[in-house]
Amino acid sequence: MLFLCLSRQEGEKVMKTKIFPILALIRSTIAQLLGGWDTALQTLILFMAIDYITG
C-alpha cells in the first residue's frame, strides 16, 4: 500500500512540474495565433467554470 501511495505522489509531482507547463505553453500559443483572448471570451470561460463548479 505504501508503495502505491509513493508512486502516485511522484506521478502527481511529474504532472505539476512537467506536463502542466507544457500544456499551458501549447494552449497559450494556440490562443495567441488565433487572435488572443478578448474580454468576451474570458467572461464566457469564467462563467462556464463557475457553472461547472456550482453544478
Phi, psi and omega in degrees: 000316182297323179298319179295321179294319180294317181292326178294318179296321178293321178296319177294324179295319178297318179300314185288327186262339184238312188281314181300315177297324178294316178297321178296320178296316179296313181296317181291326177295314178298316179298319180294320179294331180270009175109005177082183181256114176273173185296322180296319179293320178297318179295318179299313180297319179300311182290329175295319178294317178298316179298318181294317182293319183278349175087000000 
